[in-house]
Amino acid sequence: TIGHSHSLDGYSANKHLHILDLSDNLLVGWFPHSLICAVASNVEEFIGGMVGLHTLILAGNKLSGTLPEYSSSGSGVSVTMRSMSDSSMSDRSMDIPNPNPSSNPTSGSNSSSSSSSRNLKASNTPQSPQTVLYTHCWRSISNITTIDISDNSMTGDIPSELTHMTRLETLKLNSNWFVGPIPRLGSIKTSHGGHGVGTVQGLSQTLRILDLSDNKFRATIPNALQYLTTLTYMNLSHNSLTGHFPTFFGFNKMCNSLTVIDVQYNNLIGSISPHIVNCQALQHLYVNNNRILGRIPGTLHTIPNLKSLNMSKNRLSHTLPSTICECTSLIYFNIKSNHIIGSIPGCIGYIGKQLKSLILDDNSFNDGDGQLPISILKLQGLEILSIAKTELSGNFLEFEKNSQKSAKCDNFGTCLPNLKSLNFQLNEFTGQLPSSIGLCTSLTELFLNDNGFTGSLPSLYSNLNQIVNFDIGDNEVHGNIPISIGNMLMLTRLYLNNNKMNGTLPNSLHNLHNLQLFDISNNHISGTLPSYFHGNVNFDNIYSLESLYLGFPLFFIVS
């Protein structure tokens, strides 16, 4: 770690330093005010100040404390610093001193000067205390364009004085413990009592990247953000922001350049204005995990380069607009856990081959025939297909027969060759387990549980040699467990429970050395429990097994 105040003053006194990047180290202690404040020797004069600095990056450390408020001449932050011998300066186990002495009380035996600084961990005795006055905070680095203090343990409010950094282009304060309201980083000033021509102030014409995510903000999103007309990236996610989803999206020049809007994991209410389509540069929109109501705008397809759309875990209602099929740039689409009704648009497959994730779980697509659209097999780039708990029904064999005519595919596996995760659980599908899923050889997750599937476990499933999670529990599957199941060498979780399977456990199960959970409960399996589940330590044992559910009838366990 680095930390003694003299070493920091070495930076702050350097008026020719342009870039200071100390990111991803083990810096501990209080945020060094000396980096962004001048050191005043008297009221009229200040020394230090990194006037040439344009990039300050302290991300990925363990810094704590608060950001300093702006202080003009005549006031400031007093900090007592101590000189160290050369040997002590080389000690790497030192802290950055506390710039706020009153928050770090010491025992009454210490002098007033020593009580206003943190004790150093170095073994050498500090000498020659010198009290300095930090002042002109922020003004001394007025030329800065990048501030990145992300991924630390900073607390307190964000100083409103940041708005005076009129050249700032990147502000990243994410992953800290900042509280209070988001400051008015953009503003507009009118002349003649508010009736004249407005002029933008603050960061309105410079800021491009704003990341305040993963903090403790609890206020509303300030309307003043709409004046950040050069903003391309805005991330306010993972806070406790309240109020309505901002209505200013789509009504101002901000949308001319904004490519990312991320407000997920907050407490926003209201609806998404259809005017958001005026943000023609938008590529990624994340509003998930809020309390947003209303419809999914039917005009989203007019945003030409929209790639990611996550509206999951809100209170959206009405139907899924068919115009979503015209969002031909979408790569990720997630509306999980809303109140969407109706049916999945039959044109869903026309979104295009570039779509990698389609997640529609936990809605009510039971209108019409309530079946899976055949066109979904046109999405040949899909890697994640999740349509769980949506009240869909239908016979999968019939679905595949119809798909061969309409989607020009021989089978499920041929149509979706890149599929890695398939989730159809908690629906009302019937018919035999689709054997063609065994041709999706990239699958790592398969969830077909809690449906009405029948027939035996297809032997083609043994081709799923990348599968990690396999669940066909709570169906009507019968027959033996195939010997070929031992080819699924990557399996960690295997659920066959609550079916009508019979026969004995195949010895090939001992090949599943990664298996952690095996549930065969509530079937008709008979015979003895193989020794690799309970026998003496040998190469046949499944060492990784943590949970084994056998249910009834009980096995006769051999020693």
Secondary structure, 3 states (H helix, E strand, C coil): CCCCHHHHHHHHCCCCCCEEECCCCCCEEECCHHHCCEEECCCCCEECCCCCCCEEECCCCEEECECCCCCCCCCCEEEEEEECCHHHHCCCCCCECCCCHHHCCCCCCCCCCHHHCCCCCCCCCCEEEEEEEEECCCHHHCCCCEEECCCCCCEECCCHHHHHCCCCCEEECCCCEECCCCCCCEEEEECCCCCCCEEEEECCCCCCEEECCCCCCCCECCHHHHHCCCCCEEECCCCCCECECCCCCCCCHHHHCCCEEECCCCCCECECCHHHHHCCCCCEEECCCCCCECCCCCCHHHCCCCCEEECCCCCCCCECCHHHHHCCCCCEEECCCCCCECCCCCCHHHHCCCCCEEECCCCCCCCCCCECCHHHHHCCCCCEEECCCCCCEEEHHHHHHHHHHHCCCCCHHHHCCCCCEEECCCCEEEEECCHHHHHCCCCCEEECCCCEEECCCCHHHHHCCCCCEEECCCCCCEECCCHHHHHCCCCCEEECCCCEEEECCCHHHHHCCCCCEEECCCCEECCEECHHHCCCCCCCCCCCCCEEECCCCCCEECC
